[in-house]
Amino acid sequence: MNEPTEILEEKQPEQSGASKRFLRARRMLQALRQRTGRLLLTLAVLALVFVSAAVLQHSFVHAQLYRTTRQELGLWAAQIAGEVAYKDKWDLTGYRRAAITAPSWYIVTKDGLIVDVEERLISGLFGRVELPDQSIYGGPQTVMTTVGETWRLFGKKVVGGTVIVGICTPENITAADTKLLANASKFGATLDDATSIRSREIDEDVDYAVISSQGELREAWGGVPLKTNRQALPVPSDHLARLVSSGKPYLLYFQPILDRRGQEVGTVIVPKDIALEQEALQAQDRFNIWVIGVAALFACATVLWLIVRELVSQTKKVTLEEALKVGETGTIEFKSTFRWDVRQNKRDDERQLDVIKAIAGFLNTKGGTLFIGVAEEGTTLRIRGLAEDLQEMGGSKDKLRLTLRNLITDWIGSAYSHLITDDLKEYGGRCYWEVTVAAAPGPVFVWWKPKGQPKERRFFVREGPKTSDLDNESTWHYIKNKWG
């Protein structure tokens, strides 16, 4: 191999701190690129696990809440239908006296007659209703409904709609008409006044309904007989239907009232405001998303930290003092000279191949540090220096370093030069050479040419304190296990 020229020496300037940082960053980026597939796979698996857990929890909680609500509403609806106790005809006498535990419910006959509205009406549930005969606006009138009940009704016009008050079985109420007129006056003069009235402000015996001028039932309490269009009601699926009224979500349970032949004659509707439940579920979903996000960030940070830690550990420099105490290991090796044969007291280029071999072994394993100018004398390590090698280079340290760089380019390849840094230092007045090698992101082969033999590709690895030359089969297995 030709001696490096002075021109080449000028092209190999001393590495600055900035260039060393650049090379370190380049090594890190290269390692990250090499690990991109594994990193993405790891993140994908972690993301899948967290998302699957969140979806399963979401589905389970929603299903449990739905099932519990359905059971609760179903029990109430069955109780109400049982109190109606329809046989061959409607007889609501017993039902009107029954103590029912459900908080709210509605009853509608098959032909659309609203039999009962308990607690506040859900706006928009019944849609348009048919108004009773106009005679009720002149004074209280007696009306017989299709379910056999007798009602005393009185209607009052207000701005924007109508108010109807009524008393069921008025013969049992003293001064029924007087009560109707007195309670009708409480609803004010406008539709807004009327809809703002609460049931507690009206006498216990008096039921009422507030209807807009468009025929929409806006408010109701009790069984004022009004007819609605059954087709306008929500269509249930497996007894349940959803309804949003005034921005609030409701779940409605439909329980048919059957005659002896199993024919439907009416329906019990039990509603439930599920706004709080939905808010709780949404809060849980937001929490799950937050947990997934934090877990994903944590997973990313963990994976990156492991990679960075590996890179740092691979490129961590070992001081000469530390190396002398430890001796040769998987990441430390000593060479007495660069290319000077101490025994024959002459230059021997074969010595250079031993240096390249050590560097290649570090590249293919975990990286490491090579100290040149340290001699092993039995069990003792001694700093002998690089006097002969420097003398061969005319005393030029730059020329010595450039020779190593040329060897790396020729025998290993310039693509790996950035993974190798070197520096000539002094210890005890003697010069030694510190060569630090980072682990390569992929397999590195050496164009090996021992004396008298043809040039061939070799694969070296570090095995404990020695560098080994693997055969083809061992090389294949090693590369597959390390880099996939």
matplotlib code that plots the C-alpha trace (Angstrom):
import matplotlib.pyplot as plt

x = [0.0, 1.3, 2.4, -0.1, 1.0, 1.2, -1.7, -3.9, -2.7, -4.0, -7.4, -7.6, -7.9, -8.1, -11.7, -13.3, -15.8, -18.6, -17.7, -17.6, -21.1, -22.2, -20.8, -22.4, -25.8, -25.3, -24.6, -27.7, -29.9, -28.5, -29.2, -32.7, -33.3, -32.0, -34.4, -37.4, -39.1, -38.9, -39.8, -42.9, -43.9, -43.4, -45.4, -48.1, -48.5, -48.6, -51.1, -53.3, -53.2, -54.2, -56.9, -58.3, -58.5, -60.2, -62.7, -63.5, -64.0, -66.2, -68.3, -68.6, -69.6, -72.1, -73.6, -73.9, -75.5, -77.9, -78.8, -79.3, -81.5, -83.5, -84.2, -85.2, -87.5, -89.0, -89.9, -91.6, -93.5, -94.6, -95.9, -97.9, -99.4, -100.3, -102.2, -104.1, -105.3, -107.1, -109.5, -112.3, -112.6, -110.8, -111.5, -109.1, -110.7, -108.2, -105.3, -106.1, -105.9, -102.8, -99.4, -96.9, -93.1, -92.0, -90.9, -92.6, -94.7, -97.3, -100.3, -101.7, -104.5, -104.2, -106.3, -104.1, -106.0, -103.6, -104.8, -102.3, -99.2, -97.4, -94.7, -93.6, -94.1, -91.1, -91.5, -92.0, -92.9, -96.6, -96.4, -99.7, -103.0, -106.6, -108.4, -111.7, -115.0, -115.1, -117.9, -115.4, -114.2, -117.6, -117.7, -117.0, -118.4, -118.8, -117.0, -117.1, -113.9, -113.4, -111.9, -115.1, -114.0, -116.1, -114.3, -115.3, -113.2, -112.7, -110.7, -109.0, -107.4, -104.0, -101.8, -100.1, -102.2, -104.7, -105.0, -107.4, -108.0, -110.1, -111.3, -111.9, -115.1, -116.3, -119.3, -116.9, -115.5, -117.3, -117.6, -115.7, -116.5, -115.3, -112.0, -111.6, -112.2, -109.9, -107.1, -107.4, -106.8, -103.4, -102.0, -101.7, -102.4, -99.6, -98.3, -95.0, -96.9, -98.8, -95.8, -94.0, -96.6, -95.6, -97.9, -97.5, -99.2, -102.4, -104.9, -104.4, -107.7, -107.1, -105.3, -104.2, -102.7, -101.0, -101.3, -99.6, -101.6, -100.0, -101.5, -98.3, -98.7, -96.3, -97.1, -99.4, -100.2, -102.6, -105.2, -106.8, -108.3, -106.5, -105.9, -102.6, -101.2, -99.7, -97.6, -95.7, -94.4, -90.8, -90.6, -89.1, -86.6, -86.8, -89.0, -86.6, -86.3, -84.1, -85.4, -83.6, -85.8, -84.5, -81.0, -81.5, -81.2, -84.0, -84.4, -88.0, -89.4, -92.5, -94.6, -97.7, -101.0, -102.7, -106.2, -107.1, -106.3, -102.9, -103.9, -102.4, -105.0, -102.6, -99.0, -97.2, -94.2, -91.6, -89.0, -85.6, -83.3, -79.9, -78.0, -76.0, -75.2, -74.0, -71.9, -70.3, -69.6, -68.2, -66.0, -64.8, -64.1, -62.2, -60.2, -59.5, -58.3, -56.1, -54.7, -54.0, -52.3, -50.1, -49.3, -48.4, -46.1, -44.6, -44.1, -42.4, -40.2, -39.3, -38.3, -36.3, -34.7, -33.6, -32.2, -30.4, -29.1, -27.8, -26.1, -24.6, -23.4, -21.9, -20.0, -19.1, -15.4, -13.2, -10.2, -6.8, -6.6, -9.9, -8.8, -5.5, -7.4, -10.0, -7.8, -9.1, -12.8, -15.5, -15.2, -11.5, -8.4, -4.7, -2.1, 1.5, 2.1, 0.4, 2.6, 6.0, 7.2, 8.9, 10.5, 12.0, 12.6, 11.1, 7.9, 5.4, 2.2, 0.5, 0.3, -2.1, -4.5, -4.7, -5.9, -8.5, -9.6, -10.2, -12.1, -14.3, -15.0, -16.1, -18.3, -20.1, -20.6, -21.2, -18.5, -15.5, -12.1, -8.8, -5.6, -2.5, 0.9, 0.0, 2.0, 1.0, 3.9, 2.6, -0.1, 1.2, 0.1, 2.7, 2.6, 5.4, 4.3, 4.3, 7.9, 8.7, 5.4, 5.8, 9.4, 8.1, 5.8, 8.5, 7.2, 3.9, 0.9, -1.5, 0.2, -0.2, -3.9, -4.4, -2.8, -5.4, -8.2, -7.0, -6.9, -10.4, -11.6, -9.7, -10.4, -13.8, -15.3, -15.8, -19.5, -18.4, -15.7, -18.1, -18.5, -14.8, -13.0, -9.4, -7.1, -3.4, -2.8, 0.0, 0.3, 3.4, 5.3, 4.5, 2.2, -0.6, -3.5, -7.1, -9.5, -13.2, -15.6, -19.5, -21.6, -22.6, -26.3, -25.7, -23.1, -19.6, -17.3, -13.5, -11.6, -9.0, -5.7, -3.2, 0.4, 0.6, -3.2, -5.9, -8.2, -11.5, -14.4, -14.2, -16.6, -15.2, -16.9, -15.9, -16.1, -15.1, -11.5, -10.7, -11.8, -13.0, -13.3, -16.6, -17.1, -19.9, -22.6, -21.8, -21.8, -25.3, -26.7, -25.0, -26.4, -29.9, -30.0, -28.5, -30.1, -32.9]
y = [0.0, 3.4, 5.9, 8.8, 12.0, 15.4, 16.5, 13.9, 15.1, 18.5, 17.1, 15.5, 18.4, 17.9, 17.2, 20.1, 19.9, 20.8, 18.1, 15.5, 16.5, 16.3, 12.8, 11.7, 13.0, 11.3, 8.0, 8.4, 9.2, 6.2, 3.9, 5.3, 4.6, 1.1, 0.6, 2.3, -0.9, -2.3, 1.0, 1.4, -2.2, -1.8, 1.5, -0.1, -3.1, -0.8, 1.5, -1.5, -2.8, 0.5, 1.3, -2.2, -1.9, 1.5, 0.2, -2.9, -0.9, 1.6, -1.2, -3.0, 0.0, 1.2, -2.2, -2.6, 0.9, 0.1, -3.2, -1.8, 1.1, -1.3, -3.6, -0.7, 0.9, -2.5, -3.3, 0.1, -0.3, -3.8, -2.5, 0.2, -2.1, -4.5, -1.7, -0.8, -4.4, -4.3, -7.2, -6.8, -3.1, -0.1, 0.3, 2.9, 3.2, 0.9, 2.4, 5.9, 4.9, 2.7, 3.7, 3.4, 3.7, 4.8, 8.5, 9.3, 7.6, 8.1, 6.0, 6.1, 4.0, 2.3, 5.0, 7.8, 8.9, 10.2, 8.5, 9.8, 12.0, 11.6, 14.1, 16.6, 16.0, 15.6, 18.3, 17.0, 13.4, 13.5, 16.2, 17.7, 16.9, 17.3, 20.0, 19.2, 20.7, 24.5, 24.5, 24.1, 27.6, 29.1, 27.2, 23.9, 20.9, 17.2, 14.9, 11.0, 9.5, 6.4, 4.6, 5.1, 8.0, 11.1, 14.4, 18.0, 20.2, 23.9, 25.7, 29.0, 30.9, 32.5, 34.4, 31.7, 28.8, 27.1, 25.9, 23.1, 22.1, 19.1, 16.9, 13.2, 11.8, 15.4, 14.0, 13.1, 16.7, 19.4, 22.6, 21.1, 24.0, 26.6, 24.8, 24.6, 28.3, 29.2, 27.0, 28.1, 31.7, 30.7, 30.0, 33.7, 35.4, 34.0, 30.6, 31.2, 32.0, 28.8, 26.6, 28.0, 26.8, 23.8, 21.0, 22.0, 25.3, 23.6, 21.9, 18.1, 17.2, 19.3, 18.0, 20.3, 20.5, 23.5, 23.4, 25.8, 27.5, 25.0, 22.1, 21.0, 19.6, 21.8, 20.8, 18.4, 16.8, 14.0, 12.6, 15.5, 13.6, 14.6, 12.6, 12.4, 10.7, 7.4, 7.3, 10.4, 8.6, 7.3, 3.8, 1.4, -1.4, -4.2, -1.9, 1.0, 4.3, 7.3, 10.9, 14.2, 17.0, 20.6, 19.3, 16.5, 12.8, 10.4, 6.7, 5.6, 2.2, 1.1, -1.6, -2.7, -3.2, -6.4, -7.7, -11.4, -12.3, -10.7, -7.8, -4.4, -1.9, 0.7, 1.5, 2.5, 4.8, 5.1, 7.8, 8.4, 11.4, 9.9, 13.1, 12.4, 8.9, 10.1, 12.8, 10.1, 7.9, 10.8, 11.7, 8.1, 8.2, 11.4, 9.8, 6.7, 8.9, 10.8, 7.6, 6.3, 9.6, 9.5, 5.8, 6.4, 9.3, 7.2, 4.3, 6.5, 8.1, 4.7, 3.3, 6.4, 6.4, 2.8, 3.5, 6.6, 4.7, 2.0, 4.5, 6.3, 3.1, 2.0, 5.3, 6.0, 6.7, 4.7, 6.5, 4.9, 4.7, 2.8, 0.5, -0.3, -1.4, -3.5, -5.0, -6.3, -7.0, -7.1, -3.3, -2.8, -3.9, -3.0, -3.0, -2.3, -0.6, 0.4, -1.2, -1.5, -5.0, -4.8, -8.2, -7.8, -4.1, -3.1, -2.0, -4.7, -3.8, -7.0, -5.2, -2.7, -5.5, -6.4, -2.9, -3.0, -6.4, -5.0, -2.0, -4.3, -6.5, -3.5, -2.3, -5.6, -6.0, -3.3, -0.8, -0.3, 1.4, 0.4, 1.7, 1.6, 2.1, -0.1, -3.3, -6.5, -8.0, -11.1, -9.9, -6.3, -3.5, -0.9, 2.4, 1.9, 4.8, 5.2, 6.3, 3.9, 4.5, 8.2, 8.0, 6.0, 9.0, 11.6, 12.6, 13.7, 12.8, 14.0, 11.7, 8.8, 9.4, 9.9, 6.5, 4.9, 6.8, 5.6, 2.0, 2.2, 3.6, 0.9, -2.1, -1.4, 1.4, 5.2, 4.7, 3.7, 6.3, 8.5, 5.7, 5.8, 8.6, 8.7, 10.9, 10.9, 11.5, 11.5, 9.6, 9.8, 11.6, 8.9, 9.1, 6.6, 6.4, 6.1, 4.8, 4.9, 2.8, 2.9, -0.1, -0.2, -0.2, -3.1, -5.8, -4.6, -6.8, -6.3, -6.8, -9.0, -9.8, -11.6, -11.8, -14.1, -14.7, -13.2, -10.5, -11.7, -10.5, -11.4, -10.9, -10.2, -9.9, -9.3, -12.3, -11.3, -10.0, -11.3, -10.6, -13.7, -14.4, -16.1, -18.6, -18.2, -20.1, -18.5, -15.1, -15.7, -16.7, -13.8, -11.3, -12.8, -12.7, -9.2, -7.3, -9.5]
z = [0.0, -1.0, 1.6, 1.9, 0.2, 1.6, -0.5, 1.1, 4.5, 3.8, 3.1, 6.5, 9.0, 12.7, 13.7, 15.5, 18.3, 15.9, 13.4, 16.3, 17.4, 13.8, 13.4, 16.7, 15.5, 12.2, 13.9, 16.0, 13.0, 11.2, 14.1, 14.4, 10.7, 11.1, 14.0, 12.4, 11.5, 15.0, 16.6, 14.4, 15.1, 18.9, 18.9, 16.7, 19.1, 22.1, 20.4, 19.5, 23.0, 24.6, 21.9, 22.2, 26.0, 25.7, 23.1, 25.1, 28.2, 26.3, 24.8, 28.2, 30.2, 27.5, 27.3, 31.1, 31.4, 28.5, 30.0, 33.5, 32.3, 30.1, 33.0, 35.3, 32.8, 31.9, 35.5, 35.9, 32.6, 33.6, 36.9, 35.2, 32.6, 35.4, 37.3, 34.1, 34.1, 30.8, 30.3, 27.8, 28.1, 29.6, 33.4, 34.9, 38.3, 40.0, 38.1, 39.1, 42.8, 42.5, 44.1, 41.3, 42.0, 38.5, 38.5, 35.2, 32.5, 29.8, 28.6, 25.0, 23.5, 20.2, 18.5, 20.0, 23.1, 25.7, 28.9, 31.4, 31.6, 34.9, 35.9, 33.3, 29.6, 27.3, 24.7, 21.2, 22.3, 21.1, 18.5, 17.4, 19.3, 18.4, 20.5, 22.2, 21.2, 21.1, 23.7, 26.5, 26.0, 27.0, 30.3, 31.9, 29.9, 30.6, 28.2, 27.9, 26.6, 24.5, 27.6, 29.6, 31.8, 32.6, 32.5, 33.3, 31.0, 30.7, 28.0, 28.1, 25.2, 25.8, 23.4, 21.3, 22.4, 24.6, 28.2, 29.1, 32.7, 33.7, 36.6, 36.2, 37.7, 38.7, 40.6, 43.4, 43.6, 45.5, 43.4, 40.5, 38.1, 40.6, 40.9, 37.2, 36.7, 39.6, 38.4, 34.8, 35.9, 37.2, 33.8, 32.8, 29.5, 27.2, 26.1, 27.9, 31.1, 30.8, 30.2, 33.1, 35.6, 37.8, 38.9, 42.5, 41.8, 40.6, 42.8, 43.3, 41.7, 38.6, 35.5, 32.7, 29.2, 27.4, 23.6, 21.2, 18.4, 16.0, 18.0, 19.7, 23.2, 25.1, 28.7, 30.5, 33.8, 34.3, 31.8, 30.1, 27.1, 24.0, 20.9, 19.1, 16.0, 17.1, 13.9, 15.1, 18.2, 18.1, 16.7, 19.4, 18.7, 21.2, 23.4, 23.4, 21.5, 21.8, 21.8, 22.1, 23.5, 24.2, 23.9, 26.4, 25.5, 26.7, 26.6, 26.1, 27.0, 25.2, 26.9, 25.0, 26.9, 25.6, 25.7, 26.4, 22.8, 22.9, 20.8, 21.6, 22.9, 24.2, 25.2, 28.4, 27.7, 30.5, 29.8, 31.4, 31.1, 30.4, 30.2, 33.3, 32.2, 28.8, 30.5, 32.7, 29.6, 27.7, 30.6, 30.8, 27.0, 27.3, 30.2, 28.1, 25.2, 27.6, 29.0, 25.5, 24.6, 27.7, 27.3, 23.6, 24.6, 27.4, 25.0, 22.4, 25.1, 26.5, 23.1, 22.2, 25.6, 25.2, 21.8, 23.0, 26.0, 23.7, 21.5, 24.4, 26.0, 22.7, 22.1, 25.7, 25.8, 28.2, 29.6, 29.5, 33.3, 33.3, 30.5, 32.2, 35.4, 33.5, 30.8, 27.5, 27.3, 24.7, 24.3, 25.1, 23.2, 23.2, 20.4, 21.1, 17.7, 14.6, 11.9, 13.6, 14.3, 17.7, 17.5, 14.0, 14.6, 11.3, 9.6, 8.9, 7.1, 8.4, 11.8, 10.2, 9.3, 13.0, 13.7, 10.9, 12.2, 15.7, 14.4, 12.3, 15.3, 17.3, 14.4, 14.2, 18.0, 20.5, 19.6, 21.8, 22.2, 20.8, 22.5, 20.3, 22.0, 25.0, 25.4, 27.2, 29.1, 30.8, 33.1, 33.1, 30.8, 29.9, 28.0, 25.5, 23.2, 19.4, 18.9, 16.0, 14.2, 14.4, 13.2, 10.2, 9.5, 9.8, 13.2, 11.8, 13.9, 11.2, 8.7, 11.1, 11.5, 7.8, 7.2, 9.4, 7.7, 4.3, 5.6, 6.9, 3.5, 1.5, 3.7, 5.4, 3.4, 3.7, 4.6, 8.1, 8.7, 10.7, 13.2, 14.0, 15.9, 16.9, 18.9, 19.8, 23.5, 26.0, 29.2, 31.4, 28.6, 26.1, 23.1, 22.6, 20.2, 21.2, 18.6, 19.6, 17.5, 17.6, 16.7, 13.0, 12.1, 9.8, 9.0, 8.1, 6.0, 5.6, 2.3, 3.9, 2.2, 4.3, 2.9, -0.1, -0.4, -2.6, -1.3, 0.1, 2.2, 5.9, 8.8, 12.3, 15.6, 19.2, 21.4, 24.9, 24.9, 21.4, 17.8, 15.9, 12.2, 11.5, 8.7, 6.2, 8.1, 11.4, 9.7, 8.3, 11.7, 13.5, 11.0, 11.1, 14.9, 15.3, 12.5, 11.4]

ax = plt.figure().add_subplot(projection="3d")
ax.plot(x, y, z, "-o")
ax.set_aspect("equal")
plt.show()
